[in-house]
Amino acid sequence: MNVWKIETLYYGYTAGKTESGLDWAFPWLGFYLCNGKHKILCDNGVKKGFFVDKKSPWGNYAEGDETHVLEALEKIKVKPEEIDYVIYTHFHWDHVGNCHLFPKATHLFQYDEWKEIIDPLPSMDFYRMYDNRVIEELKKLRCERIAGDVEFLPGLELYQTPGHSAGSQILRVATAEGVYILAGDTICTYLMAFPEITEWTSMNGAKQKVPLEIRNRLQTAFTITIFDHYAWYRSQYRIKGMIASPWQILPGHEPSLIGKRFG
């Protein structure tokens, strides 16, 4: 079958406040894809023990570990051993931390991303973007390295989109509703890529207007995790060229996606 269904998975969150007093919270998200034959997980959250005193590396409140991942799968009645493939948008700590939960799966990632986690440049890891504990765990798993763009399965294509990391990739997914892009952190929220969007949807579903000044500051906050801005903008342009509407993009930390299904 060439048509997929997508479930958004919630793995925890981080929260804080801007200098102007705007409260914010961003979830750690994953996505479950099924086409009636294959069961695929995209990204798997934060590893247990990474947060110290419920603080992220940036000092904000944060929670999330393997318990959140297992609860998210249980909610959709999927067992870890049923997952055929785990696909990684990239290897930052909030996307790869629970690879060990899926020993029966094949794990797919870009070759350039493996090189980066093994030996990142200082500019790639200045905010402690990697959890090195996963390196030895990945070596024990059945892994498949991808070099560039591929049609992995009918209706499921992988595209390398560097910028946030060297081996960042997106998933282009065909559904009964049309094409969706799982964008990882290349586009981590709608505000990151579409500053013309003036309304913010929080994790509890509440909507609030976001002034231009705040939108600009949020964009600056997002871009500090980009190690190659030229590559990142090219990747954004590439993604936008694949879709007709911003809502076809499913960003990796977008609060409004919690609990949503697509396809």
C-alpha positions in Angstrom: 0.0 0.0 0.0 1.2 3.5 -0.9 -1.0 5.5 1.5 0.1 6.2 5.1 -1.5 7.3 8.3 0.4 9.5 10.8 0.0 9.7 14.5 1.7 12.4 16.6 3.4 11.1 19.7 4.1 13.2 22.8 7.3 12.5 24.7 7.4 15.4 27.3 8.3 19.1 27.1 10.4 22.0 28.0 9.1 25.4 29.2 10.2 28.9 30.2 9.5 32.5 29.8 10.8 35.2 27.3 12.4 38.4 28.5 9.2 40.2 27.7 7.2 37.8 30.0 5.7 35.5 27.4 5.3 32.0 28.7 6.3 29.3 26.3 6.4 25.5 26.2 7.6 23.2 23.4 7.0 19.4 23.3 9.4 16.6 22.3 7.5 14.9 19.5 7.7 11.7 17.5 5.5 10.3 14.8 4.1 6.8 14.1 3.5 5.9 10.5 1.5 2.9 9.3 0.3 1.8 5.9 -1.3 -1.5 6.8 1.9 -3.4 6.3 4.8 -1.5 7.9 5.0 0.1 11.3 7.5 3.0 11.5 8.6 5.3 14.3 10.1 8.7 13.5 12.3 9.8 16.4 12.2 8.5 20.0 12.7 11.3 22.5 15.0 11.9 25.5 17.1 9.2 27.3 16.5 8.6 31.0 19.0 10.5 33.1 19.7 13.2 30.6 17.9 15.9 32.5 19.4 16.9 35.9 16.9 18.2 38.4 14.4 18.5 35.5 16.5 21.1 33.7 17.5 21.1 30.0 21.1 21.9 29.0 19.9 25.6 28.7 18.5 25.7 32.3 14.8 25.6 31.4 12.3 23.2 33.0 12.2 19.9 31.1 10.8 16.4 31.5 10.8 13.4 29.2 12.4 9.9 29.1 11.6 6.4 28.0 8.5 6.3 30.2 6.9 9.0 28.1 7.8 7.1 24.9 6.3 3.8 26.1 3.2 5.6 27.3 2.8 7.3 23.9 3.0 4.0 22.1 0.7 2.3 24.6 -1.9 5.0 23.9 -2.1 4.0 20.3 -1.9 0.3 21.1 1.6 -0.3 19.5 4.3 -2.3 21.2 8.0 -1.4 20.8 8.7 -4.9 19.3 6.1 -4.3 16.6 8.1 -1.4 15.1 9.7 -2.4 11.8 11.8 0.7 11.3 12.9 3.7 13.3 13.8 6.7 11.2 15.8 9.6 12.7 15.4 13.1 11.5 18.7 13.7 13.3 20.7 12.6 16.3 20.2 15.4 18.8 19.5 14.2 22.3 15.7 14.8 22.1 15.3 12.6 19.0 17.5 9.5 19.5 17.6 8.9 23.3 15.5 5.7 23.3 16.9 3.8 20.4 17.5 0.9 22.8 13.7 0.3 23.2 13.5 -1.0 19.6 16.1 -3.9 19.3 14.0 -5.7 16.6 13.8 -2.7 14.3 16.0 -1.5 11.5 17.3 2.0 12.4 17.7 4.5 9.5 19.7 7.7 9.5 21.9 9.8 7.2 25.5 8.8 6.9 26.5 12.5 7.6 24.6 12.4 10.8 26.5 9.4 12.1 29.8 11.1 11.3 28.6 14.2 13.2 27.6 12.4 16.4 30.9 10.6 16.5 33.0 13.7 16.0 31.0 16.9 16.0 32.7 20.3 15.3 32.5 22.7 18.3 29.8 24.7 16.5 27.7 21.6 16.1 27.6 20.8 19.8 28.0 24.1 21.7 24.7 23.6 23.4 25.4 20.0 24.3 23.2 18.8 21.4 24.3 15.1 21.7 23.9 12.4 24.3 27.0 10.3 23.6 25.5 7.4 25.6 23.5 6.4 22.5 26.6 5.8 20.3 27.4 2.4 21.7 23.7 1.5 21.8 23.3 2.3 18.1 26.3 0.2 17.3 24.5 -2.9 18.8 21.4 -2.3 16.7 20.6 -3.1 13.0 21.4 0.2 11.4 21.1 1.4 7.8 23.0 4.5 6.7 21.4 6.6 4.0 23.4 8.9 1.7 21.2 11.7 0.4 17.7 11.4 -0.9 15.9 8.1 -1.3 12.4 6.6 -1.8 12.5 4.3 1.1 9.1 2.7 0.7 6.3 3.5 -1.7 4.8 6.7 -0.5 7.6 7.4 1.9 10.6 9.5 0.8 13.6 10.7 2.8 15.4 13.9 1.9 18.6 15.2 3.4 18.1 18.8 4.7 21.3 20.0 6.4 21.6 23.1 8.5 20.3 22.3 11.9 22.8 19.4 11.7 24.9 18.0 8.9 22.7 14.9 8.4 19.3 16.3 9.2 16.6 14.7 7.0 12.9 15.0 6.4 10.2 12.5 5.6 7.8 13.1 2.8 4.7 11.0 3.4 1.8 10.3 1.1 -1.5 10.0 2.8 -5.2 9.9 1.8 -5.3 13.7 2.6 -2.3 14.5 0.5 1.4 14.9 1.2 2.8 15.8 4.6 6.4 16.6 5.5 7.8 15.4 8.9 10.3 18.2 9.2 12.3 17.4 12.4 14.1 20.4 13.6 14.8 21.8 10.2 11.5 23.5 10.8 10.8 22.9 14.5 7.7 25.1 14.8 5.5 27.0 12.3 6.8 30.3 13.7 10.3 29.3 12.7 9.6 29.2 9.0 6.5 31.3 8.6 6.8 34.5 10.6 3.7 35.8 8.9 1.7 33.4 11.2 0.5 35.7 14.0 -1.3 33.2 16.3 0.4 30.9 18.7 -1.3 27.6 19.8 0.0 26.4 23.2 0.3 22.8 24.3 -3.1 22.9 26.0 -4.7 24.1 22.8 -5.2 27.7 23.8 -4.6 30.4 21.2 -3.0 33.7 21.6 -1.8 36.5 19.4 2.0 36.9 19.1 3.3 40.4 18.4 5.9 40.9 15.7 8.6 41.7 18.2 8.0 38.4 20.0 7.9 36.4 16.7 11.2 37.9 15.7 12.8 37.0 19.1 11.4 33.5 18.9 13.0 33.1 15.5 16.3 34.3 16.9 16.0 31.8 19.7 15.3 28.9 17.3 18.2 29.8 15.0 20.9 29.6 17.7 20.8 25.8 17.2 21.6 26.1 13.5 25.3 25.4 12.8 25.1 26.2 9.0 22.7 29.0 8.3 23.3 28.9 4.5 22.5 25.2 4.3 19.5 25.7 6.7 17.9 28.3 4.5 18.4 26.2 1.4 16.7 23.3 3.2 13.8 25.5 4.2 13.3 26.7 0.6 13.5 23.0 -0.5 10.8 22.0 1.9 8.5 24.9 1.1 8.8 24.0 -2.6 7.3 20.6 -1.8 4.0 21.8 -0.3 1.2 24.2 -1.1 0.3 25.1 2.5 2.3 25.5 5.7 -0.1 23.0 7.4 1.3 20.2 5.3 4.5 20.5 7.4 4.6 18.7 10.7 7.4 20.4 12.7 9.3 18.5 15.3 8.4 20.7 18.3 5.1 22.2 17.3 2.7 22.4 20.3 -0.5 22.5 18.1 0.3 19.0 16.8 -0.2 17.2 20.1 -2.9 14.6 19.8 -3.3 15.1 16.1 -3.7 12.4 13.4 -3.1 12.9 9.7 -4.2 10.8 6.7 
